[in-house]
Amino acid sequence: MTSKELLYVEDALGHEKFMKSCATKTSGKLTDPTLSTYMGELSKKHDEIFNKFLNLL
């Protein structure tokens, strides 16, 4: 893997970590159960994407 590709993967990992964190926090603050569940699902999805990027290393 080139250094440029490595930087891309590291950047993508940071973005996915941030998105998961935002979705998790938002899910906990929502009072609407449907929206809260949806945000929980988004959090899981971003965790899956994070792990896929991590497996590239």
mmCIF entry with sequence, helices, sheets and N, C-alpha, C, O atoms, coordinates in Angstrom:
data_MODEL
# 
_entry.id   MODEL 
# 
_entity.id                         1 
_entity.type                       polymer 
_entity.pdbx_number_of_molecules   1 
# 
_entity_poly.entity_id                      1 
_entity_poly.type                           'polypeptide(L)' 
_entity_poly.nstd_linkage                   no 
_entity_poly.nstd_monomer                   no 
_entity_poly.pdbx_seq_one_letter_code       MTSKELLYVEDALGHEKFMKSCATKTSGKLTDPTLSTYMGELSKKHDEIFNKFLNLL 
_entity_poly.pdbx_seq_one_letter_code_can   MTSKELLYVEDALGHEKFMKSCATKTSGKLTDPTLSTYMGELSKKHDEIFNKFLNLL 
_entity_poly.pdbx_strand_id                 A 
# 
loop_
_entity_poly_seq.entity_id 
_entity_poly_seq.num 
_entity_poly_seq.mon_id 
_entity_poly_seq.hetero 
1 1  MET n 
1 2  THR n 
1 3  SER n 
1 4  LYS n 
1 5  GLU n 
1 6  LEU n 
1 7  LEU n 
1 8  TYR n 
1 9  VAL n 
1 10 GLU n 
1 11 ASP n 
1 12 ALA n 
1 13 LEU n 
1 14 GLY n 
1 15 HIS n 
1 16 GLU n 
1 17 LYS n 
1 18 PHE n 
1 19 MET n 
1 20 LYS n 
1 21 SER n 
1 22 CYS n 
1 23 ALA n 
1 24 THR n 
1 25 LYS n 
1 26 THR n 
1 27 SER n 
1 28 GLY n 
1 29 LYS n 
1 30 LEU n 
1 31 THR n 
1 32 ASP n 
1 33 PRO n 
1 34 THR n 
1 35 LEU n 
1 36 SER n 
1 37 THR n 
1 38 TYR n 
1 39 MET n 
1 40 GLY n 
1 41 GLU n 
1 42 LEU n 
1 43 SER n 
1 44 LYS n 
1 45 LYS n 
1 46 HIS n 
1 47 ASP n 
1 48 GLU n 
1 49 ILE n 
1 50 PHE n 
1 51 ASN n 
1 52 LYS n 
1 53 PHE n 
1 54 LEU n 
1 55 ASN n 
1 56 LEU n 
1 57 LEU n 
# 
_struct_asym.id          A 
_struct_asym.entity_id   1 
# 
loop_
_struct_conf.conf_type_id 
_struct_conf.id 
_struct_conf.pdbx_PDB_helix_id 
_struct_conf.beg_label_comp_id 
_struct_conf.beg_label_asym_id 
_struct_conf.beg_label_seq_id 
_struct_conf.pdbx_beg_PDB_ins_code 
_struct_conf.end_label_comp_id 
_struct_conf.end_label_asym_id 
_struct_conf.end_label_seq_id 
_struct_conf.pdbx_end_PDB_ins_code 
_struct_conf.beg_auth_comp_id 
_struct_conf.beg_auth_asym_id 
_struct_conf.beg_auth_seq_id 
_struct_conf.end_auth_comp_id 
_struct_conf.end_auth_asym_id 
_struct_conf.end_auth_seq_id 
_struct_conf.pdbx_PDB_helix_class 
_struct_conf.details 
_struct_conf.pdbx_PDB_helix_length 
HELX_P HELX_P1 AA1 SER A 3  ? LYS A 29 ? SER A 3  LYS A 29 1 ? 27 
HELX_P HELX_P2 AA2 PRO A 33 ? ASN A 55 ? PRO A 33 ASN A 55 1 ? 23 
# 
_struct_conf_type.id          HELX_P 
_struct_conf_type.criteria    ? 
_struct_conf_type.reference   ? 
# 
loop_
_atom_site.group_PDB 
_atom_site.id 
_atom_site.type_symbol 
_atom_site.label_atom_id 
_atom_site.label_alt_id 
_atom_site.label_comp_id 
_atom_site.label_asym_id 
_atom_site.label_entity_id 
_atom_site.label_seq_id 
_atom_site.pdbx_PDB_ins_code 
_atom_site.Cartn_x 
_atom_site.Cartn_y 
_atom_site.Cartn_z 
_atom_site.occupancy 
_atom_site.B_iso_or_equiv 
_atom_site.pdbx_formal_charge 
_atom_site.auth_seq_id 
_atom_site.auth_comp_id 
_atom_site.auth_asym_id 
_atom_site.auth_atom_id 
_atom_site.pdbx_PDB_model_num 
ATOM 1   N N  . MET A 1 1  ? 0.849   -1.167 0.000  1.00 0.00 ? 1  MET A N  1 
ATOM 2   C CA . MET A 1 1  ? 0.000   0.000  0.000  1.00 0.00 ? 1  MET A CA 1 
ATOM 3   C C  . MET A 1 1  ? 0.903   1.241  0.000  1.00 0.00 ? 1  MET A C  1 
ATOM 4   O O  . MET A 1 1  ? 1.847   1.340  0.785  1.00 0.00 ? 1  MET A O  1 
ATOM 5   N N  . THR A 1 2  ? 0.599   2.164  -0.880 1.00 0.00 ? 2  THR A N  1 
ATOM 6   C CA . THR A 1 2  ? 1.397   3.382  -0.943 1.00 0.00 ? 2  THR A CA 1 
ATOM 7   C C  . THR A 1 2  ? 1.073   4.292  0.233  1.00 0.00 ? 2  THR A C  1 
ATOM 8   O O  . THR A 1 2  ? 0.067   4.107  0.918  1.00 0.00 ? 2  THR A O  1 
ATOM 9   N N  . SER A 1 3  ? 1.934   5.273  0.458  1.00 0.00 ? 3  SER A N  1 
ATOM 10  C CA . SER A 1 3  ? 1.697   6.193  1.575  1.00 0.00 ? 3  SER A CA 1 
ATOM 11  C C  . SER A 1 3  ? 0.433   7.022  1.340  1.00 0.00 ? 3  SER A C  1 
ATOM 12  O O  . SER A 1 3  ? -0.264  7.370  2.292  1.00 0.00 ? 3  SER A O  1 
ATOM 13  N N  . LYS A 1 4  ? 0.138   7.338  0.087  1.00 0.00 ? 4  LYS A N  1 
ATOM 14  C CA . LYS A 1 4  ? -1.076  8.095  -0.230 1.00 0.00 ? 4  LYS A CA 1 
ATOM 15  C C  . LYS A 1 4  ? -2.321  7.254  0.074  1.00 0.00 ? 4  LYS A C  1 
ATOM 16  O O  . LYS A 1 4  ? -3.299  7.763  0.622  1.00 0.00 ? 4  LYS A O  1 
ATOM 17  N N  . GLU A 1 5  ? -2.282  5.987  -0.277 1.00 0.00 ? 5  GLU A N  1 
ATOM 18  C CA . GLU A 1 5  ? -3.403  5.097  0.017  1.00 0.00 ? 5  GLU A CA 1 
ATOM 19  C C  . GLU A 1 5  ? -3.581  4.920  1.522  1.00 0.00 ? 5  GLU A C  1 
ATOM 20  O O  . GLU A 1 5  ? -4.708  4.881  2.017  1.00 0.00 ? 5  GLU A O  1 
ATOM 21  N N  . LEU A 1 6  ? -2.484  4.816  2.238  1.00 0.00 ? 6  LEU A N  1 
ATOM 22  C CA . LEU A 1 6  ? -2.535  4.684  3.686  1.00 0.00 ? 6  LEU A CA 1 
ATOM 23  C C  . LEU A 1 6  ? -3.171  5.922  4.318  1.00 0.00 ? 6  LEU A C  1 
ATOM 24  O O  . LEU A 1 6  ? -3.976  5.804  5.242  1.00 0.00 ? 6  LEU A O  1 
ATOM 25  N N  . LEU A 1 7  ? -2.815  7.096  3.825  1.00 0.00 ? 7  LEU A N  1 
ATOM 26  C CA . LEU A 1 7  ? -3.421  8.332  4.328  1.00 0.00 ? 7  LEU A CA 1 
ATOM 27  C C  . LEU A 1 7  ? -4.926  8.350  4.069  1.00 0.00 ? 7  LEU A C  1 
ATOM 28  O O  . LEU A 1 7  ? -5.703  8.797  4.913  1.00 0.00 ? 7  LEU A O  1 
ATOM 29  N N  . TYR A 1 8  ? -5.330  7.860  2.897  1.00 0.00 ? 8  TYR A N  1 
ATOM 30  C CA . TYR A 1 8  ? -6.748  7.795  2.582  1.00 0.00 ? 8  TYR A CA 1 
ATOM 31  C C  . TYR A 1 8  ? -7.482  6.880  3.561  1.00 0.00 ? 8  TYR A C  1 
ATOM 32  O O  . TYR A 1 8  ? -8.542  7.244  4.072  1.00 0.00 ? 8  TYR A O  1 
ATOM 33  N N  . VAL A 1 9  ? -6.932  5.708  3.823  1.00 0.00 ? 9  VAL A N  1 
ATOM 34  C CA . VAL A 1 9  ? -7.569  4.755  4.738  1.00 0.00 ? 9  VAL A CA 1 
ATOM 35  C C  . VAL A 1 9  ? -7.638  5.343  6.144  1.00 0.00 ? 9  VAL A C  1 
ATOM 36  O O  . VAL A 1 9  ? -8.664  5.219  6.814  1.00 0.00 ? 9  VAL A O  1 
ATOM 37  N N  . GLU A 1 10 ? -6.564  5.980  6.598  1.00 0.00 ? 10 GLU A N  1 
ATOM 38  C CA . GLU A 1 10 ? -6.570  6.596  7.922  1.00 0.00 ? 10 GLU A CA 1 
ATOM 39  C C  . GLU A 1 10 ? -7.627  7.694  8.013  1.00 0.00 ? 10 GLU A C  1 
ATOM 40  O O  . GLU A 1 10 ? -8.313  7.821  9.028  1.00 0.00 ? 10 GLU A O  1 
ATOM 41  N N  . ASP A 1 11 ? -7.756  8.484  6.952  1.00 0.00 ? 11 ASP A N  1 
ATOM 42  C CA . ASP A 1 11 ? -8.762  9.546  6.917  1.00 0.00 ? 11 ASP A CA 1 
ATOM 43  C C  . ASP A 1 11 ? -10.169 8.947  6.949  1.00 0.00 ? 11 ASP A C  1 
ATOM 44  O O  . ASP A 1 11 ? -11.041 9.435  7.666  1.00 0.00 ? 11 ASP A O  1 
ATOM 45  N N  . ALA A 1 12 ? -10.381 7.895  6.174  1.00 0.00 ? 12 ALA A N  1 
ATOM 46  C CA . ALA A 1 12 ? -11.683 7.236  6.140  1.00 0.00 ? 12 ALA A CA 1 
ATOM 47  C C  . ALA A 1 12 ? -12.027 6.636  7.505  1.00 0.00 ? 12 ALA A C  1 
ATOM 48  O O  . ALA A 1 12 ? -13.181 6.689  7.929  1.00 0.00 ? 12 ALA A O  1 
ATOM 49  N N  . LEU A 1 13 ? -11.039 6.070  8.191  1.00 0.00 ? 13 LEU A N  1 
ATOM 50  C CA . LEU A 1 13 ? -11.260 5.526  9.533  1.00 0.00 ? 13 LEU A CA 1 
ATOM 51  C C  . LEU A 1 13 ? -11.711 6.629  10.493 1.00 0.00 ? 13 LEU A C  1 
ATOM 52  O O  . LEU A 1 13 ? -12.624 6.430  11.295 1.00 0.00 ? 13 LEU A O  1 
ATOM 53  N N  . GLY A 1 14 ? -11.072 7.774  10.404 1.00 0.00 ? 14 GLY A N  1 
ATOM 54  C CA . GLY A 1 14 ? -11.453 8.899  11.252 1.00 0.00 ? 14 GLY A CA 1 
ATOM 55  C C  . GLY A 1 14 ? -12.865 9.367  10.984 1.00 0.00 ? 14 GLY A C  1 
ATOM 56  O O  . GLY A 1 14 ? -13.612 9.663  11.916 1.00 0.00 ? 14 GLY A O  1 
ATOM 57  N N  . HIS A 1 15 ? -13.239 9.437  9.713  1.00 0.00 ? 15 HIS A N  1 
ATOM 58  C CA . HIS A 1 15 ? -14.593 9.857  9.360  1.00 0.00 ? 15 HIS A CA 1 
ATOM 59  C C  . HIS A 1 15 ? -15.631 8.865  9.865  1.00 0.00 ? 15 HIS A C  1 
ATOM 60  O O  . HIS A 1 15 ? -16.660 9.262  10.412 1.00 0.00 ? 15 HIS A O  1 
ATOM 61  N N  . GLU A 1 16 ? -15.366 7.589  9.683  1.00 0.00 ? 16 GLU A N  1 
ATOM 62  C CA . GLU A 1 16 ? -16.316 6.574  10.124 1.00 0.00 ? 16 GLU A CA 1 
ATOM 63  C C  . GLU A 1 16 ? -16.453 6.555  11.643 1.00 0.00 ? 16 GLU A C  1 
ATOM 64  O O  . GLU A 1 16 ? -17.552 6.370  12.167 1.00 0.00 ? 16 GLU A O  1 
ATOM 65  N N  . LYS A 1 17 ? -15.350 6.745  12.345 1.00 0.00 ? 17 LYS A N  1 
ATOM 66  C CA . LYS A 1 17 ? -15.393 6.806  13.810 1.00 0.00 ? 17 LYS A CA 1 
ATOM 67  C C  . LYS A 1 17 ? -16.245 7.989  14.260 1.00 0.00 ? 17 LYS A C  1 
ATOM 68  O O  . LYS A 1 17 ? -17.048 7.871  15.185 1.00 0.00 ? 17 LYS A O  1 
ATOM 69  N N  . PHE A 1 18 ? -16.061 9.138  13.592 1.00 0.00 ? 18 PHE A N  1 
ATOM 70  C CA . PHE A 1 18 ? -16.833 10.341 13.912 1.00 0.00 ? 18 PHE A CA 1 
ATOM 71  C C  . PHE A 1 18 ? -18.323 10.121 13.628 1.00 0.00 ? 18 PHE A C  1 
ATOM 72  O O  . PHE A 1 18 ? -19.168 10.482 14.448 1.00 0.00 ? 18 PHE A O  1 
ATOM 73  N N  . MET A 1 19 ? -18.650 9.534  12.475 1.00 0.00 ? 19 MET A N  1 
ATOM 74  C CA . MET A 1 19 ? -20.052 9.310  12.109 1.00 0.00 ? 19 MET A CA 1 
ATOM 75  C C  . MET A 1 19 ? -20.727 8.337  13.073 1.00 0.00 ? 19 MET A C  1 
ATOM 76  O O  . MET A 1 19 ? -21.883 8.529  13.450 1.00 0.00 ? 19 MET A O  1 
ATOM 77  N N  . LYS A 1 20 ? -19.999 7.293  13.470 1.00 0.00 ? 20 LYS A N  1 
ATOM 78  C CA . LYS A 1 20 ? -20.557 6.346  14.439 1.00 0.00 ? 20 LYS A CA 1 
ATOM 79  C C  . LYS A 1 20 ? -20.834 7.049  15.759 1.00 0.00 ? 20 LYS A C  1 
ATOM 80  O O  . LYS A 1 20 ? -21.885 6.847  16.367 1.00 0.00 ? 20 LYS A O  1 
ATOM 81  N N  . SER A 1 21 ? -19.900 7.868  16.200 1.00 0.00 ? 21 SER A N  1 
ATOM 82  C CA . SER A 1 21 ? -20.058 8.603  17.450 1.00 0.00 ? 21 SER A CA 1 
ATOM 83  C C  . SER A 1 21 ? -21.269 9.533  17.393 1.00 0.00 ? 21 SER A C  1 
ATOM 84  O O  . SER A 1 21 ? -22.057 9.590  18.337 1.00 0.00 ? 21 SER A O  1 
ATOM 85  N N  . CYS A 1 22 ? -21.411 10.248 16.305 1.00 0.00 ? 22 CYS A N  1 
ATOM 86  C CA . CYS A 1 22 ? -22.553 11.166 16.144 1.00 0.00 ? 22 CYS A CA 1 
ATOM 87  C C  . CYS A 1 22 ? -23.876 10.405 16.141 1.00 0.00 ? 22 CYS A C  1 
ATOM 88  O O  . CYS A 1 22 ? -24.838 10.822 16.786 1.00 0.00 ? 22 CYS A O  1 
ATOM 89  N N  . ALA A 1 23 ? -23.921 9.303  15.425 1.00 0.00 ? 23 ALA A N  1 
ATOM 90  C CA . ALA A 1 23 ? -25.157 8.522  15.349 1.00 0.00 ? 23 ALA A CA 1 
ATOM 91  C C  . ALA A 1 23 ? -25.515 7.932  16.710 1.00 0.00 ? 23 ALA A C  1 
ATOM 92  O O  . ALA A 1 23 ? -26.687 7.899  17.084 1.00 0.00 ? 23 ALA A O  1 
ATOM 93  N N  . THR A 1 24 ? -24.517 7.469  17.446 1.00 0.00 ? 24 THR A N  1 
ATOM 94  C CA . THR A 1 24 ? -24.762 6.888  18.764 1.00 0.00 ? 24 THR A CA 1 
ATOM 95  C C  . THR A 1 24 ? -25.282 7.947  19.734 1.00 0.00 ? 24 THR A C  1 
ATOM 96  O O  . THR A 1 24 ? -26.246 7.711  20.462 1.00 0.00 ? 24 THR A O  1 
ATOM 97  N N  . LYS A 1 25 ? -24.643 9.105  19.739 1.00 0.00 ? 25 LYS A N  1 
ATOM 98  C CA . LYS A 1 25 ? -25.074 10.186 20.631 1.00 0.00 ? 25 LYS A CA 1 
ATOM 99  C C  . LYS A 1 25 ? -26.483 10.655 20.287 1.00 0.00 ? 25 LYS A C  1 
ATOM 100 O O  . LYS A 1 25 ? -27.307 10.874 21.176 1.00 0.00 ? 25 LYS A O  1 
ATOM 101 N N  . THR A 1 26 ? -26.752 10.808 19.002 1.00 0.00 ? 26 THR A N  1 
ATOM 102 C CA . THR A 1 26 ? -28.069 11.272 18.567 1.00 0.00 ? 26 THR A CA 1 
ATOM 103 C C  . THR A 1 26 ? -29.140 10.254 18.914 1.00 0.00 ? 26 THR A C  1 
ATOM 104 O O  . THR A 1 26 ? -30.230 10.626 19.349 1.00 0.00 ? 26 THR A O  1 
ATOM 105 N N  . SER A 1 27 ? -28.847 8.991  18.730 1.00 0.00 ? 27 SER A N  1 
ATOM 106 C CA . SER A 1 27 ? -29.800 7.929  19.052 1.00 0.00 ? 27 SER A CA 1 
ATOM 107 C C  . SER A 1 27 ? -30.213 7.989  20.517 1.00 0.00 ? 27 SER A C  1 
ATOM 108 O O  . SER A 1 27 ? -31.379 7.779  20.849 1.00 0.00 ? 27 SER A O  1 
ATOM 109 N N  . GLY A 1 28 ? -29.256 8.276  21.384 1.00 0.00 ? 28 GLY A N  1 
ATOM 110 C CA . GLY A 1 28 ? -29.541 8.345  22.818 1.00 0.00 ? 28 GLY A CA 1 
ATOM 111 C C  . GLY A 1 28 ? -30.355 9.563  23.212 1.00 0.00 ? 28 GLY A C  1 
ATOM 112 O O  . GLY A 1 28 ? -31.020 9.554  24.248 1.00 0.00 ? 28 GLY A O  1 
ATOM 113 N N  . LYS A 1 29 ? -30.314 10.615 22.398 1.00 0.00 ? 29 LYS A N  1 
ATOM 114 C CA . LYS A 1 29 ? -31.018 11.855 22.724 1.00 0.00 ? 29 LYS A CA 1 
ATOM 115 C C  . LYS A 1 29 ? -32.432 11.929 22.146 1.00 0.00 ? 29 LYS A C  1 
ATOM 116 O O  . LYS A 1 29 ? -33.250 12.726 22.607 1.00 0.00 ? 29 LYS A O  1 
ATOM 117 N N  . LEU A 1 30 ? -32.716 11.111 21.151 1.00 0.00 ? 30 LEU A N  1 
ATOM 118 C CA . LEU A 1 30 ? -34.019 11.188 20.493 1.00 0.00 ? 30 LEU A CA 1 
ATOM 119 C C  . LEU A 1 30 ? -35.115 10.558 21.351 1.00 0.00 ? 30 LEU A C  1 
ATOM 120 O O  . LEU A 1 30 ? -34.902 9.541  22.012 1.00 0.00 ? 30 LEU A O  1 
ATOM 121 N N  . THR A 1 31 ? -36.279 11.178 21.325 1.00 0.00 ? 31 THR A N  1 
ATOM 122 C CA . THR A 1 31 ? -37.418 10.627 22.062 1.00 0.00 ? 31 THR A CA 1 
ATOM 123 C C  . THR A 1 31 ? -38.318 9.787  21.166 1.00 0.00 ? 31 THR A C  1 
ATOM 124 O O  . THR A 1 31 ? -39.074 8.948  21.656 1.00 0.00 ? 31 THR A O  1 
ATOM 125 N N  . ASP A 1 32 ? -38.243 10.004 19.878 1.00 0.00 ? 32 ASP A N  1 
ATOM 126 C CA . ASP A 1 32 ? -39.032 9.212  18.932 1.00 0.00 ? 32 ASP A CA 1 
ATOM 127 C C  . ASP A 1 32 ? -38.363 7.848  18.777 1.00 0.00 ? 32 ASP A C  1 
ATOM 128 O O  . ASP A 1 32 ? -37.223 7.771  18.319 1.00 0.00 ? 32 ASP A O  1 
ATOM 129 N N  . PRO A 1 33 ? -39.055 6.771  19.152 1.00 0.00 ? 33 PRO A N  1 
ATOM 130 C CA . PRO A 1 33 ? -38.419 5.442  19.100 1.00 0.00 ? 33 PRO A CA 1 
ATOM 131 C C  . PRO A 1 33 ? -38.021 5.004  17.691 1.00 0.00 ? 33 PRO A C  1 
ATOM 132 O O  . PRO A 1 33 ? -37.020 4.307  17.522 1.00 0.00 ? 33 PRO A O  1 
ATOM 133 N N  . THR A 1 34 ? -38.789 5.402  16.685 1.00 0.00 ? 34 THR A N  1 
ATOM 134 C CA . THR A 1 34 ? -38.463 5.017  15.315 1.00 0.00 ? 34 THR A CA 1 
ATOM 135 C C  . THR A 1 34 ? -37.165 5.683  14.865 1.00 0.00 ? 34 THR A C  1 
ATOM 136 O O  . THR A 1 34 ? -36.292 5.029  14.295 1.00 0.00 ? 34 THR A O  1 
ATOM 137 N N  . LEU A 1 35 ? -37.043 6.974  15.123 1.00 0.00 ? 35 LEU A N  1 
ATOM 138 C CA . LEU A 1 35 ? -35.822 7.685  14.755 1.00 0.00 ? 35 LEU A CA 1 
ATOM 139 C C  . LEU A 1 35 ? -34.627 7.194  15.559 1.00 0.00 ? 35 LEU A C  1 
ATOM 140 O O  . LEU A 1 35 ? -33.521 7.071  15.033 1.00 0.00 ? 35 LEU A O  1 
ATOM 141 N N  . SER A 1 36 ? -34.857 6.917  16.825 1.00 0.00 ? 36 SER A N  1 
ATOM 142 C CA . SER A 1 36 ? -33.781 6.421  17.674 1.00 0.00 ? 36 SER A CA 1 
ATOM 143 C C  . SER A 1 36 ? -33.267 5.076  17.167 1.00 0.00 ? 36 SER A C  1 
ATOM 144 O O  . SER A 1 36 ? -32.058 4.844  17.130 1.00 0.00 ? 36 SER A O  1 
ATOM 145 N N  . THR A 1 37 ? -34.167 4.209  16.782 1.00 0.00 ? 37 THR A N  1 
ATOM 146 C CA . THR A 1 37 ? -33.794 2.901  16.234 1.00 0.00 ? 37 THR A CA 1 
ATOM 147 C C  . THR A 1 37 ? -33.024 3.070  14.933 1.00 0.00 ? 37 THR A C  1 
ATOM 148 O O  . THR A 1 37 ? -32.025 2.389  14.701 1.00 0.00 ? 37 THR A O  1 
ATOM 149 N N  . TYR A 1 38 ? -33.492 3.981  14.086 1.00 0.00 ? 38 TYR A N  1 
ATOM 150 C CA . TYR A 1 38 ? -32.820 4.238  12.814 1.00 0.00 ? 38 TYR A CA 1 
ATOM 151 C C  . TYR A 1 38 ? -31.392 4.734  13.047 1.00 0.00 ? 38 TYR A C  1 
ATOM 152 O O  . TYR A 1 38 ? -30.459 4.283  12.382 1.00 0.00 ? 38 TYR A O  1 
ATOM 153 N N  . MET A 1 39 ? -31.227 5.648  13.979 1.00 0.00 ? 39 MET A N  1 
ATOM 154 C CA . MET A 1 39 ? -29.889 6.162  14.270 1.00 0.00 ? 39 MET A CA 1 
ATOM 155 C C  . MET A 1 39 ? -29.005 5.058  14.855 1.00 0.00 ? 39 MET A C  1 
ATOM 156 O O  . MET A 1 39 ? -27.802 5.029  14.594 1.00 0.00 ? 39 MET A O  1 
ATOM 157 N N  . GLY A 1 40 ? -29.582 4.165  15.629 1.00 0.00 ? 40 GLY A N  1 
ATOM 158 C CA . GLY A 1 40 ? -28.831 3.017  16.134 1.00 0.00 ? 40 GLY A CA 1 
ATOM 159 C C  . GLY A 1 40 ? -28.349 2.123  15.004 1.00 0.00 ? 40 GLY A C  1 
ATOM 160 O O  . GLY A 1 40 ? -27.228 1.615  15.034 1.00 0.00 ? 40 GLY A O  1 
ATOM 161 N N  . GLU A 1 41 ? -29.208 1.936  14.003 1.00 0.00 ? 41 GLU A N  1 
ATOM 162 C CA . GLU A 1 41 ? -28.829 1.142  12.835 1.00 0.00 ? 41 GLU A CA 1 
ATOM 163 C C  . GLU A 1 41 ? -27.710 1.827  12.051 1.00 0.00 ? 41 GLU A C  1 
ATOM 164 O O  . GLU A 1 41 ? -26.790 1.168  11.566 1.00 0.00 ? 41 GLU A O  1 
ATOM 165 N N  . LEU A 1 42 ? -27.794 3.156  11.930 1.00 0.00 ? 42 LEU A N  1 
ATOM 166 C CA . LEU A 1 42 ? -26.733 3.894  11.248 1.00 0.00 ? 42 LEU A CA 1 
ATOM 167 C C  . LEU A 1 42 ? -25.405 3.744  11.992 1.00 0.00 ? 42 LEU A C  1 
ATOM 168 O O  . LEU A 1 42 ? -24.348 3.613  11.375 1.00 0.00 ? 42 LEU A O  1 
ATOM 169 N N  . SER A 1 43 ? -25.474 3.766  13.307 1.00 0.00 ? 43 SER A N  1 
ATOM 170 C CA . SER A 1 43 ? -24.269 3.589  14.112 1.00 0.00 ? 43 SER A CA 1 
ATOM 171 C C  . SER A 1 43 ? -23.635 2.237  13.827 1.00 0.00 ? 43 SER A C  1 
ATOM 172 O O  . SER A 1 43 ? -22.419 2.140  13.658 1.00 0.00 ? 43 SER A O  1 
ATOM 173 N N  . LYS A 1 44 ? -24.452 1.197  13.774 1.00 0.00 ? 44 LYS A N  1 
ATOM 174 C CA . LYS A 1 44 ? -23.942 -0.146 13.471 1.00 0.00 ? 44 LYS A CA 1 
ATOM 175 C C  . LYS A 1 44 ? -23.342 -0.202 12.069 1.00 0.00 ? 44 LYS A C  1 
ATOM 176 O O  . LYS A 1 44 ? -22.305 -0.831 11.858 1.00 0.00 ? 44 LYS A O  1 
ATOM 177 N N  . LYS A 1 45 ? -23.999 0.461  11.106 1.00 0.00 ? 45 LYS A N  1 
ATOM 178 C CA . LYS A 1 45 ? -23.520 0.466  9.726  1.00 0.00 ? 45 LYS A CA 1 
ATOM 179 C C  . LYS A 1 45 ? -22.151 1.135  9.635  1.00 0.00 ? 45 LYS A C  1 
ATOM 180 O O  . LYS A 1 45 ? -21.256 0.640  8.950  1.00 0.00 ? 45 LYS A O  1 
ATOM 181 N N  . HIS A 1 46 ? -21.993 2.265  10.331 1.00 0.00 ? 46 HIS A N  1 
ATOM 182 C CA . HIS A 1 46 ? -20.702 2.954  10.314 1.00 0.00 ? 46 HIS A CA 1 
ATOM 183 C C  . HIS A 1 46 ? -19.629 2.133  11.018 1.00 0.00 ? 46 HIS A C  1 
ATOM 184 O O  . HIS A 1 46 ? -18.456 2.203  10.650 1.00 0.00 ? 46 HIS A O  1 
ATOM 185 N N  . ASP A 1 47 ? -20.015 1.361  12.017 1.00 0.00 ? 47 ASP A N  1 
ATOM 186 C CA . ASP A 1 47 ? -19.069 0.467  12.686 1.00 0.00 ? 47 ASP A CA 1 
ATOM 187 C C  . ASP A 1 47 ? -18.606 -0.626 11.716 1.00 0.00 ? 47 ASP A C  1 
ATOM 188 O O  . ASP A 1 47 ? -17.428 -0.983 11.694 1.00 0.00 ? 47 ASP A O  1 
ATOM 189 N N  . GLU A 1 48 ? -19.533 -1.149 10.922 1.00 0.00 ? 48 GLU A N  1 
ATOM 190 C CA . GLU A 1 48 ? -19.179 -2.165 9.924  1.00 0.00 ? 48 GLU A CA 1 
ATOM 191 C C  . GLU A 1 48 ? -18.218 -1.601 8.883  1.00 0.00 ? 48 GLU A C  1 
ATOM 192 O O  . GLU A 1 48 ? -17.240 -2.249 8.510  1.00 0.00 ? 48 GLU A O  1 
ATOM 193 N N  . ILE A 1 49 ? -18.507 -0.382 8.416  1.00 0.00 ? 49 ILE A N  1 
ATOM 194 C CA . ILE A 1 49 ? -17.646 0.252  7.416  1.00 0.00 ? 49 ILE A CA 1 
ATOM 195 C C  . ILE A 1 49 ? -16.268 0.516  8.013  1.00 0.00 ? 49 ILE A C  1 
ATOM 196 O O  . ILE A 1 49 ? -15.251 0.310  7.350  1.00 0.00 ? 49 ILE A O  1 
ATOM 197 N N  . PHE A 1 50 ? -16.234 0.974  9.275  1.00 0.00 ? 50 PHE A N  1 
ATOM 198 C CA . PHE A 1 50 ? -14.961 1.204  9.971  1.00 0.00 ? 50 PHE A CA 1 
ATOM 199 C C  . PHE A 1 50 ? -14.136 -0.078 9.983  1.00 0.00 ? 50 PHE A C  1 
ATOM 200 O O  . PHE A 1 50 ? -12.941 -0.056 9.687  1.00 0.00 ? 50 PHE A O  1 
ATOM 201 N N  . ASN A 1 51 ? -14.776 -1.189 10.324 1.00 0.00 ? 51 ASN A N  1 
ATOM 202 C CA . ASN A 1 51 ? -14.060 -2.468 10.399 1.00 0.00 ? 51 ASN A CA 1 
ATOM 203 C C  . ASN A 1 51 ? -13.562 -2.932 9.022  1.00 0.00 ? 51 ASN A C  1 
ATOM 204 O O  . ASN A 1 51 ? -12.499 -3.545 8.921  1.00 0.00 ? 51 ASN A O  1 
ATOM 205 N N  . LYS A 1 52 ? -14.327 -2.638 7.971  1.00 0.00 ? 52 LYS A N  1 
ATOM 206 C CA . LYS A 1 52 ? -13.882 -2.993 6.614  1.00 0.00 ? 52 LYS A CA 1 
ATOM 207 C C  . LYS A 1 52 ? -12.627 -2.217 6.246  1.00 0.00 ? 52 LYS A C  1 
ATOM 208 O O  . LYS A 1 52 ? -11.683 -2.779 5.689  1.00 0.00 ? 52 LYS A O  1 
ATOM 209 N N  . PHE A 1 53 ? -12.618 -0.918 6.558  1.00 0.00 ? 53 PHE A N  1 
ATOM 210 C CA . PHE A 1 53 ? -11.420 -0.124 6.294  1.00 0.00 ? 53 PHE A CA 1 
ATOM 211 C C  . PHE A 1 53 ? -10.243 -0.612 7.140  1.00 0.00 ? 53 PHE A C  1 
ATOM 212 O O  . PHE A 1 53 ? -9.110  -0.679 6.663  1.00 0.00 ? 53 PHE A O  1 
ATOM 213 N N  . LEU A 1 54 ? -10.518 -0.944 8.375  1.00 0.00 ? 54 LEU A N  1 
ATOM 214 C CA . LEU A 1 54 ? -9.457  -1.419 9.278  1.00 0.00 ? 54 LEU A CA 1 
ATOM 215 C C  . LEU A 1 54 ? -8.832  -2.714 8.769  1.00 0.00 ? 54 LEU A C  1 
ATOM 216 O O  . LEU A 1 54 ? -7.631  -2.938 8.922  1.00 0.00 ? 54 LEU A O  1 
ATOM 217 N N  . ASN A 1 55 ? -9.653  -3.556 8.166  1.00 0.00 ? 55 ASN A N  1 
ATOM 218 C CA . ASN A 1 55 ? -9.149  -4.818 7.629  1.00 0.00 ? 55 ASN A CA 1 
ATOM 219 C C  . ASN A 1 55 ? -8.247  -4.629 6.415  1.00 0.00 ? 55 ASN A C  1 
ATOM 220 O O  . ASN A 1 55 ? -7.530  -5.550 6.024  1.00 0.00 ? 55 ASN A O  1 
ATOM 221 N N  . LEU A 1 56 ? -8.281  -3.443 5.819  1.00 0.00 ? 56 LEU A N  1 
ATOM 222 C CA . LEU A 1 56 ? -7.385  -3.177 4.691  1.00 0.00 ? 56 LEU A CA 1 
ATOM 223 C C  . LEU A 1 56 ? -5.938  -3.041 5.134  1.00 0.00 ? 56 LEU A C  1 
ATOM 224 O O  . LEU A 1 56 ? -5.009  -3.218 4.345  1.00 0.00 ? 56 LEU A O  1 
ATOM 225 N N  . LEU A 1 57 ? -5.763  -2.719 6.431  1.00 0.00 ? 57 LEU A N  1 
ATOM 226 C CA . LEU A 1 57 ? -4.398  -2.485 6.926  1.00 0.00 ? 57 LEU A CA 1 
ATOM 227 C C  . LEU A 1 57 ? -3.728  -3.765 7.293  1.00 0.00 ? 57 LEU A C  1 
ATOM 228 O O  . LEU A 1 57 ? -2.577  -3.756 7.728  1.00 0.00 ? 57 LEU A O  1 
# 
